[in-house]
Amino acid sequence: MTPVSDSALETLHSTATEIFAGALAACSIESAFDRRLRFEGHTLHRLIPDGSGAAAIDLNAYKRIFVIALGKAANPMLEVLLDRMKRRQGLRGICCAPSIPKKRNWRFRYFEGGHPLPNEDSFNAARAALALLRKARKDTLVFFLISGGGSAMFDLPIDPAITLDETIAFHQALLGSGAPISEINTLRKHFSAVKGGRLAMAAPEAAKVSLLLPDVPLRTLDALSSGPTSPDHSTVADVCELIARYNLADRFSSSVRAFFERQDLPESPGNKGHRTGFLPRLPWTDAVLAHRVTTAASMHDEDEAFRESVFEILLSSHDLVENARALAQKAGYSAVVDNSCDDWDYAEAARYLLERFHALRRANQRVCLISVGEVTVTLNRTPGAGGRNQQFALACALELQNYPGAHLTVFSAGSDGIDGNTKAAGAIADPTTVARTRAFGFDPEQSLATFNACPLFTALGDSVVTGPTGQNLRDLRLLIADQG
């Protein structure tokens, strides 16, 4: 591990890491739950009702309560719900998470789903959830605890002839396509038996409460884990257009290709052709969306599976970025938020944010540019060890070498603690990164071209390693300049 030689740069590395860690720590699932919901006896109260649905739910009105928890934050979300909800009669559930917790509730079946690619437990969890939900009747209340990562972690093809290996190859093709997550998840919704509203459809008579921890743009919440409980606004025509645009057909196995070429490929539940999903695309600000409580009660009469559905956003990337802003300001920096490069190609995002960063620091020597969201990477070869955050950081490092002696740092990391196929969450770059990598015998341009940034940053000691965080509020990028 080779430290940065300039003590001022070392301080900037530490500052960036502390802002990230502090912002993430402030996004407590437990405290977010208590801000949004409260159990009093057997009554669940929604603390910020907006007229879109019942302000209280009487649990005693239901004979059975089912809980389906899926995604990277499934374990902590389930733990908080069970701690607050004292009722145990008729309680059963499924939990599909990155790992099986040491402390388990005997009323639940636990599965260790795969990510970023599905595994056998991904299929088993989906089958178990569907089997449980098919037992639901009008006397059943279902809690869905949904966080990011569920698209891979919890999956089952509509076509039972499609194997796990073929499903893995399907996910690999999507991840390497360069498409933004909302478009990737459009294809996943139409492929899967548990996405695009189909999980909710498995219990059409039951009342449903979906508690959400989004890792997608707030205006496309139906992309969260590919929308297992929300009506889908995408269509079969959209799917065909995306497959053609990204030249995906040749990357699919013959059975997957045949599935998408079916003349009777069904529209997603709740979609009667072109109708929008449960959150319309309105010009709401992130602040409004982050605290929006939504119900599907306004759906058309034919959407029976969604009629008794309530959706509650517990936390979002808005909370992460606002916490980062507060911490940067507390550290004495002029903090500016710019999320406009969300879903851009990593190289375009790097160019844009660096240009904005340099313009800001010309006006103020102590500035922190904050950006939340995800960048995309188009794979044209089998990748090395890396991920979108390390790829972004390395692209920035190649530009920062043009400012020798400047006190500049770029930090990029995933709030889930995982970046691509590595154990790192991301990386930190500065004007000395390229020179230090060459001293170690690395070719940074080659590492960038082969999507192999992780060994380089690991050798420098500039990898961001947190381990799985139990969160998934998208990626956070910090570009920090100090005097000097």
Helices and strands as residue ranges (DSSP letters): H 7-26, H 29-36, E 37-40, E 43-46, E 56-58, G 59-61, E 64-70, H 74-84, E 91-97, E 108-112, H 120-133, E 140-147, H 150-153, H 164-175, H 181-191, H 198-201, E 207-213, G 218-226, H 236-245, G 249-251, H 254-260, H 286-290, E 293-295, H 304-307, E 309-313, H 317-330, E 334-337, H 346-363, E 367-373, H 388-400, E 408-414, E 426-429, H 433-439, H 444-449, H 453-460, E 463-464, E 475-481
